[in-house]
Amino acid sequence: MKKFPKVLLIAFLFVCAIGATFFITLHEAQKLAVPQAQSTAGSKIDEIMEYMDYYFVDEYDEDAMSDAAAAALVDANGDRWSYYLSAAEYQDYLETVNNAYVGIGVTILTDEDAGGMRIETVTAGSPAEAAGIQVGDVIVSVEGQSTLELGMDGTRDIVRGEAGTSVHMELLRDGETLEVDVQRGTIETPVAAGELLDGGVGYISIVNFDDRCSNEVIACIEDLRAAGAKALLFDVRFNPGGYQEELVKVLDYLLPEGVIFKSVDFQGNEETEYSDASCVELPMAVLVNEDSYSAAEYFAAALQEYGVADVIGMSTVGKGNYQNGFVLSDGSFLNISTGKYFTPQGKSLTDVGITPDVEIDLSDENYTALYYSQLAAEDDAQLQAALELLLDKIA
């Protein structure tokens, strides 16, 4: 007869012991639960919190548990576009959709070799510019705390604050140490930027379709046309989308008379929005990539379906639901899909996205450089392909 190896025998006995322990623990838990058996909690989460409050032996953060439970509850609905934000996260979200924040007006990157956070950009007209801060300066400390120890998020949290207050920073510039006090203010982040390229191509980068998008995009187009633009190139790569009303205003300005947006809400109510006859009659193209979302990919789809623009780049994400947000009683935020939208031709983008007219990929290195706005135009294969296409049309 085969015998168990000694190690397996010990393991078997150990498992038996654990099983007995588990049974005893479960038995005791069942006995403890009797006083709470008639719980009147309104939901499973409430019921769990009752048990935690009554029996849990250590301290716990009830707010943190509630936020985690709420986030998990929304995630479990299977819709990747619905989400929950804690009250603190919601305040950050508001800064994003308002394209404005309270701070000093710089962007930073960690530079361990230099000993701090290197300043990548300084917003024109910002408190940082007024204080003499320059691109390339390295923030070594804020309010006496090392930025390397704080990290990106920690540094940002201290630099930002209430408008009108000041933050003390120690900088390194060309080997010299500088100390500055910068007064915080409200900074509006640009949504669109335009540039007239060689050959008369007006290039317009659109960061998102949130607040001020339509005004800034239309202003860029008008400025470029006044400067002699013969074609327009829109760049919505890495654009996460935004508000329907901002998208519709831009499409109405660009497109001739016709349908520009269709949607159906959770109650089955259909809505169709139209463009008037006024439009921009110039050759157009749109740059998209794997991180063009929502309103950004819809923008490209509408121009493509009307036949007024070619789409260049890579297939987009494929989002076809729209969301509405609800502020909860504790200041947290619930954002859930409440309807579906369709292109002017009635197509859903869900899990499909936009198929470019000209498909061109970037190397991982160039993709990353583009994300950080560090890719030279001559190395941007997608941009160069779009320029070649538009220059041919102009000629």
KEKE-3310 file (N, C-alpha, C; in steps of 0.2 Angstrom, whole numbers, plus 5000, padded with zeros to 4 digits):
npx = (5004:5002:5011:5008:5019:5030:5030:5018:5009:5010:5005:4992:4987:4988:4980:4968:4967:4966:4954:4946:4947:4942:4929:4925:4927:4917:4906:4906:4904:4891:4884:4886:4879:4866:4860:4858:4850:4838:4840:4836:4841:4842:4849:4861:4874:4871:4868:4880:4888:4882:4885:4899:4900:4895:4902:4916:4933:4943:4948:4940:4939:4925:4920:4929:4927:4914:4915:4923:4914:4904:4910:4913:4901:4895:4905:4902:4891:4894:4896:4908:4909:4902:4904:4910:4914:4923:4920:4931:4938:4929:4930:4942:4938:4929:4938:4944:4934:4930:4940:4949:4959:4964:4980:4997:5001:5009:5017:5024:5037:5044:5061:5074:5088:5090:5086:5073:5056:5055:5051:5040:5031:5026:5012:5006:5004:5001:5002:5015:5023:5023:5030:5043:5047:5054:5054:5062:5067:5070:5059:5064:5059:5044:5036:5045:5046:5053:5052:5054:5052:5039:5033:5025:5010:5009:5017:5009:4997:5001:5006:4994:4980:4970:4964:4973:4981:4998:5012:5027:5042:5057:5069:5080:5091:5101:5112:5111:5103:5086:5074:5057:5041:5025:5009:4994:4982:4967:4968:4965:4965:4971:4960:4959:4971:4979:4988:4997:5003:5016:5012:4999:4991:4980:4982:4974:4973:4964:4960:4950:4932:4926:4921:4921:4926:4920:4919:4933:4938:4931:4936:4949:4949:4943:4953:4964:4959:4958:4971:4975:4973:4971:4967:4961:4967:4962:4967:4963:4969:4972:4961:4949:4935:4919:4907:4891:4884:4895:4901:4891:4890:4902:4902:4890:4895:4905:4899:4887:4869:4859:4857:4866:4868:4862:4852:4846:4837:4836:4823:4818:4816:4819:4831:4836:4848:4852:4861:4864:4863:4874:4892:4909:4919:4932:4946:4947:4955:4956:4965:4967:4968:4971:4967:4957:4942:4924:4916:4926:4929:4917:4916:4926:4919:4907:4912:4919:4908:4900:4908:4917:4930:4945:4950:4964:4976:4974:4962:4948:4942:4929:4915:4899:4889:4881:4883:4875:4878:4877:4876:4879:4872:4883:4892:4899:4900:4890:4891:4883:4878:4866:4860:4860:4871:4871:4879:4878:4873:4866:4874:4881:4894:4899:4910:4916:4921:4930:4935:4950:4953:4965:4976:4988:5001:5010:5027:5030:5039:5037:5024:5023:5031:5023:5011:5017:5019:5031:5035:5043:5037:5042:5044:5032:5023:5009:5004:5012:5007:4994:4996:5002:4991:4982:4989:4990:4977:4975:4983)
npy = (4994:5011:5025:5041:5054:5061:5075:5078:5072:5080:5092:5089:5086:5099:5106:5100:5105:5119:5119:5114:5125:5135:5131:5132:5146:5151:5146:5153:5165:5164:5163:5175:5183:5183:5193:5203:5199:5203:5215:5231:5237:5246:5241:5230:5235:5245:5236:5228:5238:5241:5229:5230:5242:5237:5225:5225:5225:5234:5251:5260:5269:5276:5284:5282:5268:5269:5277:5268:5257:5263:5266:5253:5248:5255:5252:5239:5238:5236:5245:5254:5268:5274:5281:5284:5297:5303:5316:5324:5320:5325:5338:5340:5335:5345:5356:5351:5350:5363:5369:5376:5381:5384:5390:5392:5392:5383:5368:5353:5341:5326:5326:5318:5318:5332:5335:5338:5345:5348:5362:5363:5370:5387:5396:5409:5426:5421:5419:5413:5417:5431:5431:5428:5415:5402:5392:5376:5379:5371:5365:5364:5363:5366:5376:5373:5359:5344:5342:5331:5321:5323:5320:5320:5322:5326:5338:5346:5347:5355:5367:5371:5380:5391:5405:5420:5418:5414:5404:5397:5394:5385:5386:5380:5386:5386:5381:5390:5395:5400:5409:5411:5419:5415:5421:5413:5411:5411:5400:5399:5386:5384:5379:5377:5379:5388:5388:5394:5384:5380:5382:5386:5379:5378:5374:5367:5363:5354:5352:5347:5345:5353:5366:5382:5377:5378:5392:5395:5387:5391:5404:5402:5396:5407:5417:5410:5409:5423:5425:5419:5406:5391:5378:5367:5359:5348:5343:5330:5321:5311:5318:5319:5321:5328:5341:5339:5351:5360:5353:5352:5366:5368:5359:5364:5377:5373:5364:5361:5363:5352:5336:5335:5329:5315:5307:5295:5294:5286:5284:5282:5293:5302:5313:5326:5336:5350:5357:5374:5383:5390:5388:5381:5382:5375:5364:5350:5341:5328:5323:5308:5296:5281:5286:5295:5301:5299:5314:5319:5309:5308:5320:5319:5309:5315:5325:5317:5309:5319:5321:5331:5331:5322:5308:5305:5294:5283:5270:5275:5275:5271:5275:5276:5279:5292:5303:5308:5318:5317:5326:5320:5319:5321:5328:5320:5312:5306:5298:5293:5282:5288:5288:5285:5289:5294:5295:5307:5300:5290:5280:5270:5272:5263:5252:5252:5264:5276:5273:5277:5286:5287:5276:5277:5272:5277:5275:5267:5276:5288:5290:5292:5303:5312:5313:5320:5332:5333:5329:5332:5341:5336:5322:5317:5306:5305:5318:5323:5315:5320:5333:5332:5327:5337:5348:5343:5344:5358:5362)
npz = (5000:4996:5004:5012:5008:5020:5021:5014:5023:5034:5029:5026:5039:5044:5036:5040:5053:5051:5045:5056:5065:5057:5056:5070:5072:5063:5068:5081:5076:5070:5082:5088:5079:5082:5090:5081:5072:5068:5061:5054:5044:5028:5017:5010:5011:5021:5031:5033:5038:5050:5057:5057:5065:5077:5081:5076:5080:5080:5076:5062:5047:5043:5033:5022:5020:5016:5004:4996:4995:4988:4976:4972:4970:4959:4949:4948:4939:4926:4916:4909:4908:4918:4935:4952:4963:4977:4989:4989:4978:4968:4969:4962:4950:4946:4943:4932:4922:4922:4916:4923:4938:4955:4958:4954:4941:4933:4925:4930:4931:4938:4942:4947:4946:4945:4958:4961:4957:4940:4931:4917:4909:4909:4913:4903:4909:4922:4940:4943:4932:4934:4946:4941:4938:4928:4914:4916:4928:4944:4956:4972:4986:4994:5005:5014:5013:5006:4988:4981:4991:4994:4982:4965:4967:4980:4980:4971:4979:4989:4983:4977:4982:4992:4983:4982:4993:4998:4993:4998:4990:4986:4973:4960:4949:4936:4944:4955:4970:4973:4982:4982:4985:4980:4975:4975:4962:4952:4938:4921:4910:4894:4881:4867:4854:4841:4825:4811:4799:4787:4770:4772:4780:4793:4809:4823:4839:4850:4867:4875:4876:4886:4897:4889:4877:4863:4861:4861:4851:4839:4839:4836:4823:4816:4818:4811:4798:4795:4795:4783:4781:4771:4773:4786:4800:4813:4829:4839:4847:4861:4867:4879:4877:4882:4885:4877:4872:4870:4860:4850:4846:4840:4829:4822:4818:4809:4800:4785:4783:4791:4800:4815:4828:4837:4849:4862:4877:4894:4895:4883:4875:4861:4853:4842:4835:4825:4811:4805:4789:4787:4785:4786:4772:4768:4765:4776:4789:4802:4816:4825:4839:4849:4861:4859:4864:4866:4864:4857:4847:4841:4835:4825:4818:4814:4805:4796:4791:4784:4774:4773:4779:4781:4791:4801:4808:4822:4826:4836:4854:4855:4861:4866:4875:4884:4899:4914:4928:4946:4961:4977:4994:5003:4996:4988:4971:4958:4943:4929:4915:4906:4893:4875:4861:4844:4828:4814:4804:4810:4817:4830:4840:4850:4856:4843:4838:4828:4812:4804:4789:4784:4790:4802:4813:4828:4835:4851:4858:4852:4853:4867:4869:4861:4870:4881:4874:4868:4856:4841:4826:4814:4817:4819:4813:4810:4810:4799:4788:4787:4784:4772:4764:4765:4759:4746:4743:4743:4733)
capx = (5000:5006:5011:5009:5026:5029:5028:5011:5005:5010:5001:4985:4985:4988:4973:4962:4967:4963:4947:4942:4947:4937:4922:4924:4926:4911:4901:4905:4901:4884:4881:4886:4875:4859:4857:4857:4846:4832:4842:4831:4845:4839:4852:4866:4879:4869:4868:4887:4890:4879:4889:4906:4900:4893:4907:4923:4937:4948:4945:4940:4937:4918:4920:4933:4923:4908:4917:4925:4908:4900:4914:4913:4894:4895:4909:4899:4886:4897:4897:4915:4909:4899:4909:4909:4919:4922:4919:4938:4939:4924:4933:4947:4935:4927:4943:4945:4928:4929:4947:4952:4961:4968:4987:5002:5001:5015:5016:5030:5039:5049:5068:5078:5095:5091:5084:5066:5051:5057:5045:5040:5028:5023:5006:5006:4999:5000:5006:5022:5026:5024:5036:5049:5048:5055:5054:5068:5068:5068:5057:5067:5055:5038:5034:5050:5046:5056:5047:5056:5049:5032:5031:5021:5004:5010:5019:5004:4992:5003:5006:4988:4977:4965:4966:4975:4986:5005:5016:5035:5046:5065:5071:5087:5092:5108:5116:5110:5096:5082:5068:5051:5034:5020:5002:4990:4977:4963:4971:4961:4969:4968:4956:4961:4977:4980:4995:4997:5008:5018:5008:4993:4987:4978:4982:4970:4973:4958:4962:4944:4926:4922:4919:4925:4929:4917:4922:4940:4939:4929:4940:4955:4947:4942:4960:4968:4956:4960:4978:4976:4973:4968:4964:4961:4969:4960:4970:4960:4972:4972:4956:4944:4928:4917:4900:4887:4882:4901:4903:4886:4891:4908:4899:4886:4899:4909:4895:4882:4863:4858:4858:4873:4868:4856:4852:4840:4839:4835:4816:4817:4815:4824:4832:4840:4850:4853:4866:4861:4866:4881:4897:4916:4921:4939:4948:4949:4957:4956:4970:4964:4972:4968:4965:4952:4936:4918:4915:4932:4928:4911:4918:4929:4915:4903:4916:4920:4902:4898:4913:4921:4936:4948:4952:4971:4978:4972:4955:4947:4940:4922:4911:4892:4884:4882:4882:4873:4881:4872:4880:4876:4871:4889:4897:4902:4897:4889:4891:4881:4876:4858:4857:4865:4871:4872:4882:4873:4870:4863:4878:4883:4902:4900:4915:4918:4925:4931:4940:4953:4953:4972:4978:4995:5003:5016:5031:5029:5043:5034:5017:5024:5033:5017:5007:5020:5020:5038:5037:5044:5033:5045:5044:5025:5021:5002:5004:5015:5002:4988:4998:5003:4985:4979:4993:4988:4970:4976:4986)
capy = (5000:5018:5029:5048:5056:5064:5082:5078:5070:5086:5097:5086:5087:5106:5108:5098:5109:5125:5117:5114:5132:5139:5129:5135:5153:5152:5144:5158:5171:5163:5164:5182:5187:5182:5199:5208:5195:5207:5221:5234:5241:5247:5238:5226:5239:5247:5230:5227:5244:5239:5223:5233:5246:5233:5220:5226:5226:5240:5257:5260:5275:5275:5288:5278:5262:5271:5279:5262:5253:5266:5265:5246:5247:5258:5248:5232:5238:5234:5251:5257:5275:5276:5281:5287:5301:5305:5323:5327:5319:5329:5345:5340:5334:5352:5360:5348:5351:5370:5371:5381:5379:5389:5388:5397:5392:5379:5361:5350:5334:5324:5326:5316:5320:5339:5336:5341:5345:5353:5366:5361:5376:5393:5399:5417:5430:5418:5422:5411:5422:5437:5430:5427:5408:5401:5385:5374:5380:5365:5367:5359:5363:5370:5377:5369:5352:5342:5340:5324:5317:5324:5317:5325:5324:5330:5345:5349:5348:5361:5373:5373:5382:5396:5411:5426:5416:5413:5398:5399:5389:5386:5384:5379:5389:5386:5380:5395:5394:5406:5408:5415:5418:5416:5422:5409:5414:5406:5399:5396:5382:5385:5373:5376:5383:5388:5390:5393:5381:5381:5380:5389:5374:5381:5368:5368:5358:5354:5348:5344:5348:5355:5373:5387:5374:5381:5399:5395:5383:5395:5410:5400:5396:5414:5420:5407:5411:5430:5425:5417:5398:5388:5372:5367:5352:5348:5338:5328:5315:5312:5322:5314:5322:5334:5342:5339:5357:5362:5349:5354:5372:5368:5356:5369:5382:5370:5360:5364:5362:5345:5333:5334:5325:5311:5303:5292:5294:5280:5283:5281:5299:5304:5320:5327:5343:5352:5363:5379:5382:5393:5383:5383:5379:5374:5357:5349:5334:5327:5318:5305:5291:5276:5289:5300:5298:5302:5320:5319:5304:5310:5326:5316:5305:5319:5328:5312:5307:5324:5321:5338:5330:5315:5306:5302:5291:5276:5269:5278:5271:5268:5276:5277:5281:5299:5302:5314:5318:5319:5327:5317:5324:5322:5331:5316:5313:5300:5300:5286:5283:5289:5288:5283:5294:5291:5299:5310:5294:5285:5274:5270:5271:5259:5247:5252:5270:5279:5270:5282:5286:5285:5273:5277:5272:5280:5270:5268:5281:5294:5291:5295:5310:5316:5314:5325:5338:5334:5326:5337:5340:5332:5316:5315:5303:5306:5325:5324:5312:5325:5339:5330:5326:5344:5352:5341:5347:5365:5363)
capz = (5000:4995:5010:5011:5010:5027:5020:5013:5029:5039:5026:5027:5046:5045:5033:5045:5059:5049:5044:5062:5067:5053:5058:5076:5071:5059:5073:5085:5072:5069:5088:5089:5074:5084:5093:5076:5066:5066:5059:5050:5039:5022:5011:5012:5013:5028:5036:5034:5042:5057:5060:5058:5070:5083:5083:5074:5086:5079:5073:5055:5044:5040:5026:5017:5018:5012:4997:4993:4994:4983:4970:4969:4968:4952:4945:4947:4934:4920:4912:4910:4908:4925:4940:4958:4965:4983:4989:4987:4970:4965:4968:4957:4944:4944:4940:4925:4917:4921:4913:4928:4945:4959:4959:4952:4934:4930:4925:4933:4930:4943:4940:4953:4945:4947:4965:4963:4951:4935:4928:4910:4906:4914:4909:4901:4913:4928:4946:4942:4927:4938:4951:4938:4938:4921:4912:4917:4935:4948:4963:4977:4991:4995:5012:5018:5013:5000:4983:4980:4996:4993:4975:4961:4970:4987:4979:4969:4984:4993:4979:4976:4989:4991:4979:4986:4998:4995:4994:4998:4986:4984:4966:4958:4942:4934:4950:4960:4974:4973:4986:4980:4987:4974:4977:4971:4959:4947:4932:4916:4906:4887:4878:4860:4852:4834:4822:4804:4797:4780:4765:4773:4784:4800:4814:4829:4844:4855:4873:4877:4874:4892:4897:4884:4871:4857:4860:4859:4844:4834:4839:4833:4816:4813:4818:4806:4792:4794:4793:4776:4781:4766:4775:4793:4803:4820:4832:4845:4850:4869:4869:4883:4876:4886:4885:4871:4870:4867:4853:4845:4844:4835:4823:4819:4815:4803:4795:4782:4786:4792:4807:4818:4834:4838:4856:4865:4884:4897:4895:4876:4872:4856:4852:4836:4834:4818:4810:4800:4782:4787:4787:4784:4766:4768:4766:4783:4792:4809:4819:4831:4841:4853:4867:4858:4868:4867:4860:4852:4842:4838:4831:4819:4814:4810:4799:4791:4787:4780:4768:4773:4782:4781:4798:4800:4814:4824:4828:4843:4859:4854:4867:4863:4880:4887:4906:4918:4935:4952:4967:4983:5000:5007:4992:4983:4965:4955:4936:4927:4909:4905:4887:4870:4856:4837:4823:4810:4799:4815:4819:4836:4841:4855:4855:4837:4837:4821:4807:4800:4782:4783:4797:4804:4820:4831:4839:4858:4860:4849:4857:4874:4868:4859:4876:4885:4870:4867:4849:4836:4821:4809:4819:4820:4806:4809:4808:4792:4783:4787:4781:4765:4762:4764:4754:4740:4741:4742:4727)
cpx = (5004:5005:5011:5016:5025:5027:5020:5006:5004:5005:4994:4983:4984:4981:4967:4962:4964:4956:4943:4942:4942:4930:4920:4923:4919:4905:4900:4902:4893:4880:4880:4881:4868:4856:4855:4853:4840:4834:4837:4835:4842:4842:4858:4872:4878:4870:4875:4890:4888:4883:4896:4905:4899:4899:4914:4927:4942:4944:4945:4938:4930:4918:4923:4930:4917:4910:4919:4919:4904:4903:4913:4906:4893:4899:4906:4893:4888:4898:4903:4915:4905:4904:4907:4915:4918:4922:4926:4939:4935:4926:4938:4944:4932:4932:4945:4940:4928:4935:4950:4954:4964:4975:4991:5003:5008:5013:5023:5031:5044:5056:5073:5085:5095:5089:5077:5061:5053:5051:5045:5036:5026:5018:5007:5001:4998:5004:5014:5026:5028:5029:5042:5051:5049:5055:5061:5070:5066:5066:5060:5063:5049:5036:5039:5051:5049:5051:5048:5052:5041:5029:5027:5014:5005:5012:5013:4999:4995:5004:4999:4985:4971:4968:4967:4980:4992:5008:5023:5038:5053:5066:5078:5086:5099:5113:5115:5103:5092:5076:5063:5045:5029:5013:4998:4984:4973:4966:4967:4966:4967:4965:4958:4967:4978:4986:4994:5003:5010:5013:5001:4988:4986:4978:4979:4970:4968:4959:4956:4938:4922:4921:4924:4927:4926:4919:4929:4942:4937:4933:4947:4954:4947:4949:4964:4965:4958:4967:4980:4976:4969:4965:4965:4962:4967:4964:4966:4963:4973:4966:4950:4937:4926:4909:4897:4886:4889:4902:4898:4888:4897:4906:4895:4890:4903:4904:4889:4875:4862:4858:4865:4874:4862:4857:4846:4842:4836:4827:4814:4815:4821:4825:4837:4842:4853:4858:4862:4865:4873:4886:4904:4918:4928:4940:4949:4951:4957:4961:4967:4969:4968:4965:4961:4945:4930:4917:4920:4931:4922:4912:4921:4924:4910:4906:4917:4913:4899:4903:4917:4928:4938:4950:4959:4973:4976:4965:4954:4944:4934:4917:4904:4887:4886:4880:4879:4876:4876:4877:4876:4876:4878:4894:4900:4898:4896:4888:4889:4878:4868:4855:4863:4865:4873:4875:4876:4869:4867:4867:4880:4891:4904:4904:4917:4923:4925:4937:4943:4953:4961:4975:4986:4997:5009:5020:5029:5033:5039:5027:5018:5026:5027:5012:5010:5022:5027:5040:5037:5040:5035:5045:5037:5022:5013:5001:5006:5010:4996:4990:4999:4996:4982:4982:4991:4981:4970:4978:4982)
cpy = (5006:5022:5036:5050:5060:5071:5083:5077:5076:5091:5095:5088:5095:5109:5106:5103:5116:5124:5118:5121:5136:5138:5132:5143:5155:5151:5150:5164:5171:5165:5172:5186:5187:5189:5204:5204:5199:5214:5224:5238:5240:5243:5234:5230:5242:5241:5228:5232:5243:5234:5226:5237:5243:5229:5221:5228:5232:5246:5257:5267:5274:5278:5284:5272:5264:5273:5273:5258:5256:5265:5258:5245:5249:5254:5242:5232:5237:5239:5254:5265:5278:5276:5285:5291:5303:5313:5327:5326:5323:5336:5345:5339:5341:5356:5357:5351:5359:5373:5377:5378:5384:5386:5394:5397:5389:5372:5358:5343:5332:5323:5324:5318:5327:5340:5339:5340:5350:5356:5365:5367:5381:5396:5407:5420:5427:5421:5419:5415:5428:5437:5429:5420:5407:5393:5382:5374:5373:5367:5361:5358:5368:5370:5373:5362:5350:5340:5333:5319:5317:5321:5322:5327:5328:5337:5349:5351:5354:5367:5375:5375:5387:5402:5417:5424:5415:5407:5400:5393:5391:5383:5384:5382:5390:5386:5385:5393:5400:5404:5413:5414:5420:5416:5418:5413:5409:5406:5396:5393:5383:5378:5372:5381:5382:5390:5389:5390:5382:5379:5382:5384:5377:5375:5371:5362:5359:5349:5344:5348:5351:5363:5377:5384:5378:5388:5399:5392:5388:5402:5408:5399:5403:5418:5417:5409:5418:5430:5422:5409:5396:5381:5372:5359:5352:5342:5336:5322:5316:5316:5317:5316:5328:5334:5342:5346:5361:5359:5351:5361:5372:5365:5361:5374:5379:5367:5363:5361:5354:5342:5333:5330:5321:5307:5300:5291:5287:5279:5282:5287:5301:5311:5321:5334:5344:5357:5368:5378:5385:5388:5385:5379:5379:5366:5356:5342:5334:5322:5315:5299:5286:5280:5295:5297:5302:5308:5321:5315:5305:5316:5324:5313:5309:5323:5323:5310:5312:5325:5328:5337:5323:5314:5302:5300:5284:5276:5271:5273:5267:5269:5279:5279:5288:5298:5309:5313:5320:5320:5325:5321:5325:5326:5327:5316:5306:5301:5293:5288:5283:5289:5286:5289:5291:5297:5302:5305:5289:5279:5275:5269:5266:5253:5246:5258:5272:5275:5275:5281:5284:5283:5273:5277:5275:5274:5272:5275:5288:5295:5294:5302:5315:5318:5319:5331:5339:5331:5331:5335:5335:5324:5313:5313:5305:5313:5326:5321:5317:5331:5338:5330:5333:5348:5350:5344:5354:5366:5361)
cpz = (5000:5002:5008:5012:5016:5026:5019:5019:5034:5036:5027:5034:5047:5042:5037:5051:5057:5048:5051:5065:5064:5055:5065:5076:5068:5064:5078:5082:5071:5076:5089:5085:5077:5086:5087:5070:5064:5064:5054:5045:5032:5016:5014:5014:5020:5033:5038:5039:5049:5060:5062:5064:5077:5085:5081:5080:5086:5076:5066:5053:5040:5033:5021:5015:5014:5005:4993:4991:4988:4976:4967:4967:4961:4947:4943:4941:4927:4915:4913:4910:4914:4930:4946:4960:4972:4983:4987:4980:4966:4964:4963:4950:4941:4941:4933:4920:4917:4918:4917:4935:4948:4960:4957:4944:4931:4930:4927:4931:4935:4939:4946:4952:4947:4954:4966:4957:4946:4932:4920:4907:4912:4910:4909:4906:4920:4934:4945:4937:4931:4943:4948:4937:4930:4920:4913:4924:4939:4955:4968:4983:4991:5002:5017:5018:5006:4995:4981:4985:4996:4987:4971:4964:4976:4985:4976:4974:4988:4989:4978:4983:4987:4987:4984:4992:4994:4997:4993:4995:4986:4978:4965:4951:4940:4940:4956:4963:4974:4978:4984:4984:4981:4977:4972:4968:4955:4940:4927:4911:4899:4884:4871:4859:4844:4831:4815:4802:4789:4775:4766:4777:4791:4805:4821:4834:4849:4861:4875:4875:4880:4891:4892:4878:4864:4856:4858:4852:4839:4833:4835:4825:4813:4813:4812:4799:4790:4792:4786:4776:4775:4767:4783:4795:4810:4823:4839:4848:4857:4871:4873:4882:4881:4885:4878:4868:4867:4860:4848:4842:4839:4829:4819:4815:4809:4798:4791:4785:4786:4799:4809:4825:4835:4845:4858:4872:4887:4897:4887:4872:4867:4855:4846:4836:4827:4817:4805:4794:4782:4789:4784:4778:4765:4768:4773:4784:4799:4811:4825:4833:4846:4859:4865:4860:4866:4862:4855:4846:4838:4833:4825:4815:4810:4804:4794:4787:4783:4774:4768:4776:4782:4788:4797:4807:4816:4826:4835:4848:4858:4860:4864:4868:4882:4895:4909:4925:4941:4958:4973:4989:5004:5002:4987:4976:4961:4947:4932:4919:4909:4898:4882:4865:4849:4832:4818:4805:4804:4817:4826:4836:4846:4853:4847:4835:4830:4818:4803:4793:4780:4790:4797:4811:4822:4835:4846:4861:4858:4852:4863:4873:4866:4865:4880:4881:4869:4860:4844:4830:4815:4810:4820:4814:4805:4806:4800:4787:4782:4783:4773:4761:4760:4759:4747:4738:4740:4735:4721)
residu = (MET:LYS:LYS:PHE:PRO:LYS:VAL:LEU:LEU:ILE:ALA:PHE:LEU:PHE:VAL:CYS:ALA:ILE:GLY:ALA:THR:PHE:PHE:ILE:THR:LEU:HIS:GLU:ALA:GLN:LYS:LEU:ALA:VAL:PRO:GLN:ALA:GLN:SER:THR:ALA:GLY:SER:LYS:ILE:ASP:GLU:ILE:MET:GLU:TYR:MET:ASP:TYR:TYR:PHE:VAL:ASP:GLU:TYR:ASP:GLU:ASP:ALA:MET:SER:ASP:ALA:ALA:ALA:ALA:ALA:LEU:VAL:ASP:ALA:ASN:GLY:ASP:ARG:TRP:SER:TYR:TYR:LEU:SER:ALA:ALA:GLU:TYR:GLN:ASP:TYR:LEU:GLU:THR:VAL:ASN:ASN:ALA:TYR:VAL:GLY:ILE:GLY:VAL:THR:ILE:LEU:THR:ASP:GLU:ASP:ALA:GLY:GLY:MET:ARG:ILE:GLU:THR:VAL:THR:ALA:GLY:SER:PRO:ALA:GLU:ALA:ALA:GLY:ILE:GLN:VAL:GLY:ASP:VAL:ILE:VAL:SER:VAL:GLU:GLY:GLN:SER:THR:LEU:GLU:LEU:GLY:MET:ASP:GLY:THR:ARG:ASP:ILE:VAL:ARG:GLY:GLU:ALA:GLY:THR:SER:VAL:HIS:MET:GLU:LEU:LEU:ARG:ASP:GLY:GLU:THR:LEU:GLU:VAL:ASP:VAL:GLN:ARG:GLY:THR:ILE:GLU:THR:PRO:VAL:ALA:ALA:GLY:GLU:LEU:LEU:ASP:GLY:GLY:VAL:GLY:TYR:ILE:SER:ILE:VAL:ASN:PHE:ASP:ASP:ARG:CYS:SER:ASN:GLU:VAL:ILE:ALA:CYS:ILE:GLU:ASP:LEU:ARG:ALA:ALA:GLY:ALA:LYS:ALA:LEU:LEU:PHE:ASP:VAL:ARG:PHE:ASN:PRO:GLY:GLY:TYR:GLN:GLU:GLU:LEU:VAL:LYS:VAL:LEU:ASP:TYR:LEU:LEU:PRO:GLU:GLY:VAL:ILE:PHE:LYS:SER:VAL:ASP:PHE:GLN:GLY:ASN:GLU:GLU:THR:GLU:TYR:SER:ASP:ALA:SER:CYS:VAL:GLU:LEU:PRO:MET:ALA:VAL:LEU:VAL:ASN:GLU:ASP:SER:TYR:SER:ALA:ALA:GLU:TYR:PHE:ALA:ALA:ALA:LEU:GLN:GLU:TYR:GLY:VAL:ALA:ASP:VAL:ILE:GLY:MET:SER:THR:VAL:GLY:LYS:GLY:ASN:TYR:GLN:ASN:GLY:PHE:VAL:LEU:SER:ASP:GLY:SER:PHE:LEU:ASN:ILE:SER:THR:GLY:LYS:TYR:PHE:THR:PRO:GLN:GLY:LYS:SER:LEU:THR:ASP:VAL:GLY:ILE:THR:PRO:ASP:VAL:GLU:ILE:ASP:LEU:SER:ASP:GLU:ASN:TYR:THR:ALA:LEU:TYR:TYR:SER:GLN:LEU:ALA:ALA:GLU:ASP:ASP:ALA:GLN:LEU:GLN:ALA:ALA:LEU:GLU:LEU:LEU:LEU:ASP:LYS:ILE:ALA)
# end
